[in-house]
């Protein structure tokens, strides 16, 4: 209970600090949401601007604006969009499922590639397979997701006409079309995510195969494949499991540009449009939601690792 209480307390403090930072940074950006909403329409007087700012609550002190936003979160009220006058909660509710789907698909694809590649490379340390996997993982970590997305669009959509370039169909509405549209975004994100998992898991497998229990199992007649997949992978996966929390946050951040590029109406597209229109109410809520998901996933993973690893339970962590 002390371990859980400490982790939860740290997560709450981090979330409060992030909410303050988001609020201050957005207010420090140049531009005015009311002017961005009205544009250059003629006949706009200073009295009209003052009235619209008062209606949006932008005439209040910064502390009052922050408290109104934070207190509304506990009641499910994130305010209204300055630009469309739509409830921020409804906008996020509509945009969250596509983002969650592309994140889960890309992480699942990255795991499906990283685990067998790391296990194959670890069987012969320093061999040609290991060198190729290491080189590809290094190149993948330096490969931005949006570059991968552009190349996929040029090859699979423009040149070969195999997959649609843009668009999103809800999963429950048409599962087949939805999965076809999600292939390129998931691959673009997985290209950058898989190398992180692969490198981390490969190092963990190398350390696990050098332990006494792995050598004992091989000495008793177990095949190298069994030693890698049954004995070493089980112990090497715990540190890599912790890496999934960081990968989740990295994927959520990378999905912002990817969603906009492939025409997916997710949190990324919502955040970019809100940034263009200086829509503080939407942008600060989206960033806070992504940050809260990142913190929550890492908290859950920490608790699972503590539960699965006897060494952590026996130590006073």
VOBA-1610 file (N, C-alpha, C; in pm, whole numbers, padded with zeros to 5 digits, always signed):
BEGIN
Unk+00082-00120+00000Unk+00000+00000+00000Unk+00087+00127+00000Unk+00202+00122+00069Unk+00290+00238+00068Unk+00346+00261-00073Unk+00381+00152-00139Unk+00433+00163-00276Unk+00328+00226-00368Unk+00205+00178-00360Unk+00097+00230-00443Unk+00070+00376-00410Unk+00068+00408-00279Unk+00040+00546-00238Unk+00147+00641-00289Unk+00274+00600-00284Unk+00381+00686-00333Unk+00370+00709-00483Unk+00343+00601-00558Unk+00332+00615-00703Unk+00212+00702-00742Unk+00101+00684-00674Unk-00017+00766-00705Unk+00008+00911-00670Unk+00073+00937-00555Unk+00102+01075-00515Unk+00194+01143-00615Unk+00295+01073-00662Unk+00386+01130-00761Unk+00311+01159-00891Unk+00222+01070-00931Unk+00145+01090-01055Unk+00053+01211-01043Unk-00009+01229-00929Unk-00098+01344-00910Unk-00019+01474-00914Unk+00096+01477-00848Unk+00179+01598-00849Unk+00225+01630-00991Unk+00264+01528-01065Unk+00306+01549-01204Unk+00193+01605-01288Unk+00073+01553-01267Unk-00042+01599-01346Unk-00076+01744-01314Unk-00068+01782-01188Unk-00094+01921-01150Unk+00010+02014-01212Unk+00137+01972-01204Unk+00244+02055-01262Unk+00226+02069-01412Unk+00187+01962-01480Unk+00167+01968-01624Unk+00051+02060-01659Unk-00057+02055-01582Unk-00173+02142-01610Unk-00135+02289-01596Unk-00053+02321-01495Unk-00009+02461-01478Unk+00081+02502-01593Unk+00173+02414-01631Unk+00265+02446-01740Unk+00190+02465-01872Unk+00094+02376-01900Unk+00016+02389-02023Unk-00057+02523-02027Unk-00120+02557-01915Unk-00199+02680-01909Unk-00111+02804-01930Unk+00005+02807-01867Unk+00093+02924-01877Unk+00151+02936-02018Unk+00196+02823-02074Unk+00259+02827-02207Unk+00161+02873-02313Unk+00037+02824-02307Unk-00061+02863-02408Unk-00093+03012-02399Unk-00102+03064-02277Unk-00131+03207-02264Unk-00014+03293-02306Unk+00107+03237-02305Unk+00223+03314-02345Unk+00242+03318-02496Unk+00170+03233-02568Unk+00183+03231-02714Unk+00123+03357-02774Unk+00180+03406-02884Unk+00123+03525-02949Unk-00011+03494-03015Unk-00095+03595-03024Unk-00226+03577-03088Unk-00339+03586-02988Unk-00457+03611-03039Unk-00577+03625-02957Unk-00683+03533-03015Unk-00745+03445-02933Unk-00846+03353-02986Unk-00969+03424-03041Unk-01005+03536-02983Unk-01123+03609-03033Unk-01094+03668-03170Unk-00976+03727-03187Unk-00940+03783-03318Unk-00924+03671-03420Unk-00868+03556-03379Unk-00854+03443-03470Unk-00990+03391-03512Unk-01087+03399-03425Unk-01222+03353-03458Unk-01292+03448-03554Unk-01277+03579-03533Unk-01347+03676-03616Unk-01274+03702-03747Unk-01141+03681-03747Unk-01064+03707-03868Unk-01052+03856-03895Unk-01055+03891-04020Unk-01040+04032-04061Unk-01173+04090-04108Unk-01282+04043-04048Unk-01414+04094-04089Unk-01424+04242-04055Unk-01481+04323-04147Unk-01491+04467-04123Unk-01600+04497-04019Unk-01589+04614-03960Unk-01691+04659-03867Unk-01677+04605-03727Unk-01564+04545-03693Unk-01543+04492-03558Unk-01488+04603-03471Unk-01561+04636-03368Unk-01519+04742-03278Unk-01452+04684-03154Unk-01386+04771-03081Unk-01321+04727-02957Unk-01424+04681-02855Unk-01544+04742-02860Unk-01649+04699-02768Unk-01694+04556-02798Unk-01701+04523-02926Unk-01738+04386-02965Unk-01633+04287-02919Unk-01506+04323-02939Unk-01398+04235-02894Unk-01402+04216-02743Unk-01427+04324-02670Unk-01433+04315-02523Unk-01550+04226-02480Unk-01663+04239-02548Unk-01779+04158-02511Unk-01753+04009-02537Unk-01693+03978-02652Unk-01664+03838-02684Unk-01558+03779-02590Unk-01461+03861-02552Unk-01362+03813-02457Unk-01425+03786-02321Unk-01520+03868-02283Unk-01589+03847-02155Unk-01675+03721-02160Unk-01742+03698-02275Unk-01823+03577-02288Unk-01736+03451-02280Unk-01614+03459-02332Unk-01524+03343-02328Unk-01449+03333-02196Unk-01465+03434-02108Unk-01395+03431-01980Unk-01250+03474-01989Unk-01209+03532-02102Unk-01070+03571-02120Unk-01037+03704-02055Unk-01137+03774-02003Unk-01112+03900-01935Unk-01082+03879-01787Unk-01097+03759-01737Unk-01071+03730-01597Unk-00921+03716-01571Unk-00879+03730-01446Unk-00737+03705-01414Unk-00697+03561-01448Unk-00568+03541-01473Unk-00521+03409-01514Unk-00551+03302-01410Unk-00538+03336-01283Unk-00566+03236-01180Unk-00713+03196-01183Unk-00803+03293-01204Unk-00946+03261-01211Unk-00975+03174-01333Unk-00911+03204-01447Unk-00931+03120-01566Unk-00880+02978-01541Unk-00764+02965-01475Unk-00709+02831-01447Unk-00801+02754-01353Unk-00849+02821-01250Unk-00935+02752-01153Unk-01067+02710-01216Unk-01121+02794-01303Unk-01245+02756-01373Unk-01225+02633-01458Unk-01111+02626-01526Unk-01082+02510-01611Unk-01060+02384-01527Unk-00978+02393-01425Unk-00945+02275-01345Unk-01067+02226-01266Unk-01141+02316-01207Unk-01259+02275-01130Unk-01365+02213-01220Unk-01373+02261-01346Unk-01469+02202-01437Unk-01435+02060-01478Unk-01305+02024-01471Unk-01263+01888-01508Unk-01330+01786-01417Unk-01341+01815-01289Unk-01399+01721-01193Unk-01550+01705-01213Unk-01611+01797-01286Unk-01754+01787-01317Unk-01779+01746-01462Unk-01672+01710-01533Unk-01687+01671-01673Unk-01714+01787-01766Unk-01684+01908-01721Unk-01709+02027-01801Unk-01574+02092-01833Unk-01528+02078-01956Unk-01401+02136-01999Unk-01419+02269-02069Unk-01540+02323-02064Unk-01567+02449-02129Unk-01611+02431-02273Unk-01620+02541-02345Unk-01661+02541-02484Unk-01547+02591-02572Unk-01546+02543-02695Unk-01447+02588-02792Unk-01468+02736-02822Unk-01359+02813-02823Unk-01369+02954-02856Unk-01407+02975-03001Unk-01374+02879-03086Unk-01393+02896-03230Unk-01526+02844-03278Unk-01566+02725-03234Unk-01690+02663-03282Unk-01804+02669-03182Unk-01775+02716-03059Unk-01875+02722-02953Unk-01933+02584-02919Unk-01856+02479-02946Unk-01898+02342-02917Unk-01833+02297-02787Unk-01902+02209-02715Unk-01847+02158-02591Unk-01714+02087-02616Unk-01613+02121-02538Unk-01482+02057-02553Unk-01491+01908-02520Unk-01573+01874-02422Unk-01589+01733-02385Unk-01642+01650-02500Unk-01739+01705-02575Unk-01794+01631-02688Unk-01693+01620-02802Unk-01613+01725-02823Unk-01510+01719-02926Unk-01406+01612-02894Unk-01364+01605-02769Unk-01266+01505-02729Unk-01327+01365-02735Unk-01452+01354-02696Unk-01518+01223-02701Unk-01527+01169-02843Unk-01545+01256-02939Unk-01550+01213-03079Unk-01411+01182-03135Unk-01309+01251-03087Unk-01175+01239-03146Unk-01089+01135-03076Unk-01125+01093-02956Unk-01040+01003-02880Unk-01034+00861-02938Unk-01146+00799-02983Unk-01138+00661-03034Unk-01041+00643-03150Unk-01037+00730-03253Unk-00938+00709-03360Unk-00794+00714-03310Unk-00765+00806-03219Unk-00628+00815-03166Unk-00591+00691-03088Unk-00684+00644-03005Unk-00657+00523-02927Unk-00637+00403-03018Unk-00716+00395-03124Unk-00705+00282-03216Unk-00571+00280-03288Unk-00529+00393-03344Unk-00403+00395-03418Unk-00285+00374-03323Unk-00296+00417-03198Unk-00190+00395-03101Unk-00178+00247-03066Unk-00291+00182-03040Unk-00289+00040-03005Unk-00239-00045-03122Unk-00286-00013-03243Unk-00243-00090-03360Unk-00093-00075-03385Unk-00042+00045-03372Unk+00101+00067-03397Unk+00187-00001-03292Unk+00145+00003-03165Unk+00222-00064-03060Unk+00216-00216-03078Unk+00098-00268-03111Unk+00086-00413-03135Unk+00174-00457-03252Unk+00176-00377-03359Unk+00262-00409-03473Unk+00410-00401-03435Unk+00446-00301-03355Unk+00585-00287-03312Unk+00628-00405-03225Unk+00541-00450-03135Unk+00573-00565-03050Unk+00587-00691-03134Unk+00496-00707-03232Unk+00501-00826-03318Unk+00629-00832-03401Unk+00689-00718-03431Unk+00814-00715-03506Unk+00935-00724-03413Unk+00929-00652-03300Unk+01046-00640-03213Unk+01079-00770-03140Unk+00978-00842-03092Unk+01005-00961-03010Unk+01076-01070-03090Unk+01023-01115-03205Unk+01096-01218-03280Unk+01231-01170-03333Unk+01240-01043-03372Unk+01368-00992-03422Unk+01473-00991-03312Unk+01436-00948-03192Unk+01531-00947-03081Unk+01570-01088-03040Unk+01474-01180-03038Unk+01505-01319-03002Unk+01597-01384-03105Unk+01575-01356-03232Unk+01661-01412-03337Unk+01802-01355-03329Unk+01813-01224-03305Unk+01945-01162-03297Unk+02022-01209-03174Unk+01952-01234-03064Unk+02019-01274-02940Unk+02074-01416-02945Unk+02025-01496-03037Unk+02073-01635-03044Unk+02219-01641-03084Unk+02264-01551-03169Unk+02404-01548-03213Unk+02458-01406-03195Unk+02500-01372-03073Unk+02551-01235-03050Unk+02671-01205-03139Unk+02666-01091-03206Unk+02773-01052-03294Unk+02767-01114-03432Unk+02669-01202-03457Unk+02654-01263-03588Unk+02596-01166-03689Unk+02582-01214-03811Unk+02535-01124-03918Unk+02391-01082-03896Unk+02308-01171-03840Unk+02170-01132-03810Unk+02167-01024-03702Unk+02249-01043-03600Unk+02256-00945-03491Unk+02303-00810-03543Unk+02401-00809-03631Unk+02451-00682-03685Unk+02347-00613-03772Unk+02275-00691-03852Unk+02171-00631-03936Unk+02059-00573-03851Unk+02015-00649-03751Unk+01907-00602-03663Unk+01950-00476-03588Unk+02074-00473-03541Unk+02123-00356-03469Unk+02129-00234-03561Unk+02175-00254-03684Unk+02182-00142-03779Unk+02043-00090-03814Unk+01949-00181-03837Unk+01813-00139-03871Unk+01746-00068-03754Unk+01768-00117-03633Unk+01708-00051-03517Unk+01766+00088-03497Unk+01896+00104-03520Unk+01956+00238-03508Unk+01900+00333-03613Unk+01884+00283-03736Unk+01827+00367-03841Unk+01681+00400-03813Unk+01606+00302-03759Unk+01465+00326-03728Unk+01445+00430-03620Unk+01532+00431-03518Unk+01519+00530-03411Unk+01546+00671-03460Unk+01623+00685-03568Unk+01651+00817-03624Unk+01556+00854-03737Unk+01455+00772-03759Unk+01363+00793-03872Unk+01233+00855-03820Unk+01206+00981-03850Unk+01084+01046-03798Unk+00958+00980-03854Unk+00852+00970-03774Unk+00728+00906-03823Unk+00667+00976-03943Unk+00677+01110-03949Unk+00613+01179-04061Unk+00686+01152-04193Unk+00818+01127-04188Unk+00891+01091-04309Unk+00845+00952-04357Unk+00829+00860-04260Unk+00778+00728-04296Unk+00638+00737-04355Unk+00556+00826-04300Unk+00421+00844-04353Unk+00422+00897-04495Unk+00511+00993-04523Unk+00520+01048-04658Unk+00564+00942-04758Unk+00663+00863-04720Unk+00711+00757-04810Unk+00602+00653-04835Unk+00528+00617-04731Unk+00420+00520-04748Unk+00312+00574-04841Unk+00280+00702-04826Unk+00180+00763-04914Unk+00227+00763-05060Unk+00352+00798-05081Unk+00404+00804-05217Unk+00408+00666-05282Unk+00444+00564-05204Unk+00461+00430-05262Unk+00328+00356-05271Unk+00257+00344-05158Unk+00139+00258-05153Unk+00013+00326-05208Unk+00007+00458-05197Unk-00115+00528-05242Unk-00098+00592-05379Unk+00010+00668-05397Unk+00027+00743-05522Unk+00078+00653-05634Unk+00180+00573-05605Unk+00242+00491-05710Unk+00163+00363-05738Unk+00139+00287-05632Unk+00079+00154-05650Unk-00073+00153-05636Unk-00131+00256-05577Unk-00277+00265-05559Unk-00332+00144-05483Unk-00258+00099-05382Unk-00301-00016-05304Unk-00388+00023-05185Unk-00361+00136-05126Unk-00431+00178-05005Unk-00478+00322-05021Unk-00588+00358-04954Unk-00635+00497-04961Unk-00538+00591-04893Unk-00524+00711-04949Unk-00429+00807-04895Unk-00481+00873-04768Unk-00608+00907-04764Unk-00665+00978-04650Unk-00804+00925-04622Unk-00852+00958-04503Unk-00988+00921-04467Unk-00992+00833-04343Unk-01108+00836-04277Unk-01126+00752-04159Unk-01272+00709-04151Unk-01291+00580-04133Unk-01423+00521-04111Unk-01425+00458-03973Unk-01522+00488-03889Unk-01526+00429-03755Unk-01522+00277-03759Unk-01459+00219-03660Unk-01440+00075-03657Unk-01573+00000-03653Unk-01666+00047-03573Unk-01795-00022-03560Unk-01883-00004-03684Unk-01857+00101-03760Unk-01938+00126-03880Unk-01900+00034-03994Unk-01770+00016-04018Unk-01721-00072-04124Unk-01582-00121-04085Unk-01572-00234-04015Unk-01440-00281-03966Unk-01339-00303-04077Unk-01381-00360-04190Unk-01288-00387-04297Unk-01226-00261-04354Unk-01310-00165-04387Unk-01259-00038-04442Unk-01175+00036-04339Unk-01214+00028-04213Unk-01139+00094-04107Unk-00996+00040-04098Unk-00982-00093-04100Unk-00849-00153-04089Unk-00763-00121-04211Unk-00825-00116-04329Unk-00749-00080-04449Unk-00695+00062-04438Unk-00777+00154-04386Unk-00734+00292-04370Unk-00629+00308-04261Unk-00626+00215-04166Unk-00533+00226-04053Unk-00397+00161-04082Unk-00383+00093-04194Unk-00257+00021-04222Unk-00140+00117-04229Unk-00150+00220-04310Unk-00038+00311-04328Unk-00006+00392-04202Unk-00104+00451-04132Unk-00070+00521-04008Unk-00004+00430-03905Unk-00053+00307-03891Unk+00005+00215-03792Unk+00148+00179-03829Unk+00174+00154-03957Unk+00310+00121-04001Unk+00403+00240-03981Unk+00356+00361-04013Unk+00440+00480-04000Unk+00484+00501-03855Unk+00393+00479-03761Unk+00430+00494-03620Unk+00513+00377-03572Unk+00481+00255-03618Unk+00554+00136-03573Unk+00699+00138-03619Unk+00727+00201-03733Unk+00865+00207-03783Unk+00956+00280-03683Unk+00901+00378-03614Unk+00981+00450-03515Unk+00972+00389-03376Unk+00866+00316-03348Unk+00846+00260-03215Unk+00916+00125-03199Unk+00909+00040-03302Unk+00965-00094-03293Unk+01115-00094-03260Unk+01197-00005-03319Unk+01339-00008-03284Unk+01367+00018-03137Unk+01286+00101-03071Unk+01306+00126-02929Unk+01287-00002-02848Unk+01178-00073-02877Unk+01153-00199-02807Unk+01257-00303-02844Unk+01292-00309-02971Unk+01387-00410-03018Unk+01522-00394-02950Unk+01574-00271-02948Unk+01706-00248-02888Unk+01704-00281-02738Unk+01599-00239-02669Unk+01589-00264-02526Unk+01576-00413-02496Unk+01492-00482-02573Unk+01473-00626-02551Unk+01597-00704-02590Unk+01666-00663-02696Unk+01788-00733-02737Unk+01894-00726-02629Unk+01913-00610-02569Unk+02010-00598-02460Unk+01969-00682-02339Unk+01838-00683-02309Unk+01791-00764-02198Unk+01811-00913-02221Unk+01789-00958-02343Unk+01811-01099-02375Unk+01959-01135-02367Unk+02045-01044-02410Unk+02188-01070-02400Unk+02233-01090-02256Unk+02179-01006-02166Unk+02213-01022-02025Unk+02153-01150-01967Unk+02031-01183-02009Unk+01966-01304-01956Unk+02035-01431-02001Unk+02082-01434-02125Unk+02150-01553-02176Unk+02287-01575-02111Unk+02342-01470-02050Unk+02472-01484-01984Unk+02460-01528-01839Unk+02339-01546-01789Unk+02320-01585-01649Unk+02339-01735-01631Unk+02349-01774-01505Unk+02374-01914-01474Unk+02256-02004-01507Unk+02134-01955-01487Unk+02018-02041-01514Unk+02004-02071-01663Unk+02042-01975-01749Unk+02037-02002-01893Unk+02143-02104-01933Unk+02264-02090-01877Unk+02368-02188-01909Unk+02334-02326-01853Unk+02270-02329-01736Unk+02230-02458-01678Unk+02125-02526-01765Unk+02027-02449-01812Unk+01924-02507-01897Unk+01983-02560-02027Unk+02079-02488-02084Unk+02143-02535-02207Unk+02230-02657-02179Unk+02293-02660-02061Unk+02374-02775-02026Unk+02293-02901-02001Unk+02168-02885-01962Unk+02081-03001-01941Unk+02020-03052-02070Unk+02054-02992-02182Unk+02007-03042-02310Unk+01899-02960-02376Unk+01859-02849-02315Unk+01757-02764-02377Unk+01815-02697-02501Unk+01735-02690-02604Unk+01781-02627-02728Unk+01797-02477-02707Unk+01875-02415-02796Unk+01898-02271-02784Unk+01768-02193-02800Unk+01682-02240-02888Unk+01553-02172-02907Unk+01469-02178-02780Unk+01470-02292-02713Unk+01392-02305-02590Unk+01452-02216-02480Unk+01584-02212-02472Unk+01648-02126-02372Unk+01611-01980-02395Unk+01611-01938-02522Unk+01580-01798-02553Unk+01434-01767-02527Unk+01344-01849-02582Unk+01201-01817-02578Unk+01136-01849-02444Unk+01183-01952-02375Unk+01116-01994-02251Unk+01184-01935-02128Unk+01316-01941-02124Unk+01387-01899-02002Unk+01430-01753-02007Unk+01504-01716-02112Unk+01560-01581-02115Unk+01454-01474-02141Unk+01364-01500-02234Unk+01265-01399-02271Unk+01174-01362-02155Unk+01142-01459-02072Unk+01053-01432-01959Unk+01115-01330-01864Unk+01245-01341-01839Unk+01310-01248-01747Unk+01349-01117-01815Unk+01381-01123-01943Unk+01420-01001-02013Unk+01300-00914-02048Unk+01180-00971-02046Unk+01062-00895-02087Unk+01016-00794-01982Unk+01052-00815-01855Unk+01007-00722-01752Unk+01064-00581-01771Unk+01196-00566-01789Unk+01246-00430-01819Unk+01188-00372-01947Unk+01169-00457-02047Unk+01110-00409-02172Unk+00964-00373-02154Unk+00898-00441-02060Unk+00759-00408-02030Unk+00749-00267-01975Unk+00847-00228-01895Unk+00851-00091-01844Unk+00868+00008-01959Unk+00942-00032-02061Unk+00965+00054-02177Unk+00835+00083-02252Unk+00736-00005-02238Unk+00609+00015-02308Unk+00541+00145-02266Unk+00558+00184-02139Unk+00499+00309-02095Unk+00555+00428-02169Unk+00688+00430-02187Unk+00750+00538-02264Unk+00710+00531-02411Unk+00699+00409-02464Unk+00659+00392-02603Unk+00517+00442-02624Unk+00430+00418-02528Unk+00292+00465-02539Unk+00287+00618-02551Unk+00363+00686-02465Unk+00367+00832-02474Unk+00429+00880-02603Unk+00535+00813-02647Unk+00601+00849-02774Unk+00505+00832-02891Unk+00426+00725-02886Unk+00333+00699-02996Unk+00219+00800-02996Unk+00169+00835-02879Unk+00065+00937-02873Unk+00115+01071-02928Unk+00239+01105-02894Unk+00294+01230-02946Unk+00315+01225-03096Unk+00362+01110-03146Unk+00383+01098-03290Unk+00256+01092-03370Unk+00147+01050-03307Unk+00021+01038-03380Unk-00039+01173-03416Unk+00009+01283-03354Unk-00046+01415-03384Unk-00028+01448-03531Unk+00095+01438-03581Unk+00123+01468-03721Unk+00069+01359-03813Unk+00080+01234-03771Unk+00036+01123-03855Unk-00114+01131-03881Unk-00192+01162-03778Unk-00337+01173-03796Unk-00371+01286-03893Unk-00306+01397-03878Unk-00332+01509-03967Unk-00291+01475-04111Unk-00183+01401-04126Unk-00133+01365-04258Unk-00228+01270-04331Unk-00286+01174-04258Unk-00372+01074-04320Unk-00521+01107-04307Unk-00553+01226-04263Unk-00692+01267-04256Unk-00774+01193-04154Unk-00712+01154-04042Unk-00783+01084-03934Unk-00831+01188-03834Unk-00959+01187-03806Unk-01018+01288-03718Unk-00998+01248-03572Unk-00873+01247-03529Unk-00841+01211-03392Unk-00796+01330-03311Unk-00734+01302-03196Unk-00689+01410-03109Unk-00580+01492-03175Unk-00500+01430-03262Unk-00395+01504-03331Unk-00451+01611-03421Unk-00547+01575-03504Unk-00611+01675-03592Unk-00682+01781-03510Unk-00748+01739-03402Unk-00817+01836-03316Unk-00719+01934-03254Unk-00603+01886-03209Unk-00504+01974-03147Unk-00443+02070-03248Unk-00414+02022-03368Unk-00354+02110-03470Unk-00451+02219-03511Unk-00577+02184-03533Unk-00677+02285-03568Unk-00695+02386-03454Unk-00692+02336-03331Unk-00705+02426-03216Unk-00585+02520-03207Unk-00466+02471-03240Unk-00347+02557-03237Unk-00356+02665-03345Unk-00407+02630-03462Unk-00421+02729-03569Unk-00515+02842-03529Unk-00621+02808-03456Unk-00724+02905-03421Unk-00706+02964-03282Unk-00591+02934-03218Unk-00565+02982-03082Unk-00680+02943-02988Unk-00731+02822-03005Unk-00843+02775-02925Unk-00789+02712-02797Unk-00763+02798-02696Unk-00700+02752-02574Unk-00781+02642-02505Unk-00913+02657-02503Unk-00997+02564-02429Unk-00981+02422-02482Unk-00972+02407-02613Unk-00958+02274-02673Unk-00815+02224-02658Unk-00718+02308-02693Unk-00578+02264-02696Unk-00529+02224-02557Unk-00559+02303-02455Unk-00511+02270-02321Unk-00575+02142-02269Unk-00700+02115-02306Unk-00766+01993-02261Unk-00711+01871-02332Unk-00680+01885-02462Unk-00623+01772-02536Unk-00485+01737-02482Unk-00401+01838-02462Unk-00266+01813-02411Unk-00272+01752-02271Unk-00361+01800-02188Unk-00374+01745-02053Unk-00423+01601-02057Unk-00515+01570-02148Unk-00563+01433-02160Unk-00452+01339-02203Unk-00374+01379-02303Unk-00262+01296-02348Unk-00161+01276-02236Unk-00132+01383-02163Unk-00038+01372-02050Unk-00093+01280-01942Unk-00223+01292-01914Unk-00283+01207-01811Unk-00281+01060-01853Unk-00304+01032-01981Unk-00297+00894-02029Unk-00155+00840-02016Unk-00057+00923-02051Unk+00082+00881-02040Unk+00118+00849-01895Unk+00078+00935-01803Unk+00108+00912-01661Unk+00034+00790-01609Unk-00092+00773-01651Unk-00172+00660-01604Unk-00114+00528-01653Unk-00076+00522-01779Unk-00019+00399-01834Unk+00111+00362-01762Unk+00196+00461-01738Unk+00320+00434-01667Unk+00295+00391-01524Unk+00193+00448-01460Unk+00158+00406-01324Unk+00112+00262-01322Unk+00025+00225-01415Unk-00024+00087-01422Unk+00090-00010-01450Unk+00180+00027-01539Unk+00294-00061-01572Unk+00386-00075-01451Unk+00410+00033-01378Unk+00493+00025-01257Unk+00433-00071-01155Unk+00301-00064-01139Unk+00235-00152-01043Unk+00239-00297-01090Unk+00223-00319-01220Unk+00228-00456-01273Unk+00368-00516-01258Unk+00470-00435-01290Unk+00607-00484-01276Unk+00638-00513-01130Unk+00593-00429-01040Unk+00612-00453-00896Unk+00544-00583-00854Unk+00428-00609-00914Unk+00356-00731-00878Unk+00421-00855-00939Unk+00477-00844-01058Unk+00533-00959-01127Unk+00677-00988-01088Unk+00750-00887-01042Unk+00892-00905-01011Unk+00910-00923-00861Unk+00946-01040-00815Unk+00963-01063-00670Unk+01074-00978-00610Unk+01174-00940-00691Unk+01285-00861-00638Unk+01238-00724-00593Unk+01141-00666-00663Unk+01090-00535-00624Unk+01002-00546-00500Unk+00927-00655-00489Unk+00843-00672-00370Unk+00925-00698-00244Unk+01041-00762-00260Unk+01124-00793-00144Unk+01206-00675-00099Unk+01225-00576-00190Unk+01300-00455-00152Unk+01205-00346-00110Unk+01254-00253-00033Unk+01170-00144+00016Unk+01173-00029-00084Unk+01100-00048-00198Unk+01100+00051-00305Unk+00987+00151-00280
//
